[in-house]
Structures are given as structure tokens and as C-alpha cells.
């Protein structure tokens, strides 16, 4: 009886693993098609054909075409390695190192998933749901930056600078457009962009007496 139960348990795990693999293959197929032929021109049937699955399988995994982009957005966040940033933030009380950790996350996000971010933003020009999704994502990013900046002792920020304005300045410096300009037009390496972001953020946001790494 125990062996039978064990087999059922492992069969269940195998089914879950297979389902996750199928979802990943569908998401990757959607990514390829969305980036190569555009959001509007890509149908669920196209995605199913590219992934080598039946159309109902795509609907079962993601409900509709919009659900595929939602999944890709989650994948982009995972690609940037949020746990790494959290570990780096928790490892120190130094605001400069906090900014460096956040800049590192942004670099990874734009380096590994910048094409997806651009796709979602561009789709929002004709799809209100995508525009709302993109803006929600930007607001969430602003909220976690607010949490970090608010955790610093009084007097950490430059004189006259409040947390809300610091978040605005961060958003102006570290975004997909700045990354693309420096990476593509100016041929900066991702490492160089990350270093410059960390230095520029510290220079713009922190009181000069704030400790250095």
C-alpha cells in the first residue's frame, strides 16, 4: 500500500513538473513570436503552433493572449533575481550599498528582459489593459524604493530632499530608456551602466557625509 501511495505521489509530482514545463515552453514561444512579429499580429493559434501544443492547452495554461504577457512579465521579474537584491539589501545598513544593490537589480532586469518590458509598454498604446499593467508595475517599483529610502536614518538624504522626490530622481536615472541609450547608442557595457547608476544615485540622493562602501 505504501509503495502504491508513493507511486501515486511521484506520478502527481511528474504531472506537475510536466505542466510547468509546458507552461514554460508556451511562454517562450509567445516571447519569440511577440518579439519577432509583434503583439497584434500574434494569435493564440500561432503560439500553440510555435510551442507544438494544442490551442486548448494554451488556454488552459494562460486563459487568453493577455495572460501570456502577464506570465512573461512575471518571468522578467524572476530573471532579474529579486532574492539576490533582497539579500544584498539585508546584508548592510549602508545606503550606498543599498543603492548599488537596487541598481544591480535594474541592470539585470533590463539586460535580461528589456525586450519584454518594451513589448508590454508598446502594447499599452493600443491595449488599455496593458497600459494599466505597465503603470501598476512602475508604481510597485516606486513603492519598494520608497520602503528602502524610508528605512534610512534621518539626515541620509541630501538636505532639502524628501523620500518622494528621491524616488522620482531614481526613476529618472534608472529606466529602460536610459539603459537602452547607453547600451545601444553609446556602446556602454552592462557593468559600466550599473556602476554609473550606483555612483550617480549616491551623488544625487545622499548627503556627502553618508558612509561609503
Long-range contacts (C-beta under 8 A, 24 or more apart in sequence): 19-61, 22-51, 22-53, 22-57, 22-61, 23-61, 23-62, 23-71, 25-51, 25-52, 25-53, 26-51, 26-53, 26-57, 26-58, 26-61, 26-62, 26-68, 27-62, 27-68, 27-71, 27-72, 27-75, 30-68, 30-69, 30-71, 30-72, 31-72, 31-116, 34-68, 34-69, 34-72, 34-119, 35-115, 35-119, 39-69, 39-119, 39-122, 39-123, 39-127, 40-123, 40-126, 66-127, 66-129, 66-130, 69-119, 69-120, 69-123, 69-130, 69-133, 70-133, 72-116, 72-119, 72-120, 73-116, 73-120, 73-133, 73-137, 75-113, 75-116, 76-109, 76-112, 76-113, 76-116, 76-117, 77-109, 77-113, 79-108, 79-109, 79-112, 79-113, 80-105, 80-106, 80-108, 80-109, 80-112, 80-113, 81-105, 81-108, 84-108, 89-148, 94-211, 94-212, 94-213, 95-152, 95-156, 95-202, 95-206, 95-210, 95-211, 96-198, 96-202, 96-206, 96-210, 96-211, 96-212, 96-213, 97-213, 98-148, 98-152, 99-198, 99-201, 99-202, 99-205, 99-206, 100-198, 100-213, 102-145, 102-148, 102-170, 102-174, 102-201, 103-174, 103-194, 103-197, 103-198, 103-201, 104-194, 104-198, 106-174, 106-179, 106-194, 106-197, 107-179, 107-190, 107-193, 107-194, 107-197, 110-176, 110-179, 110-180, 110-183, 111-179, 111-190, 114-176, 114-179, 114-180, 117-176, 118-176, 118-180, 121-176, 138-171, 141-171, 142-167, 142-171, 145-170, 145-171, 149-205, 155-207, 156-206, 156-207, 156-210, 157-205, 157-206, 157-207, 158-204, 158-205, 158-206, 158-207, 159-207, 161-205, 166-205, 169-201, 169-204, 169-205, 170-201, 170-205, 173-197, 173-200, 173-201, 173-204, 174-201
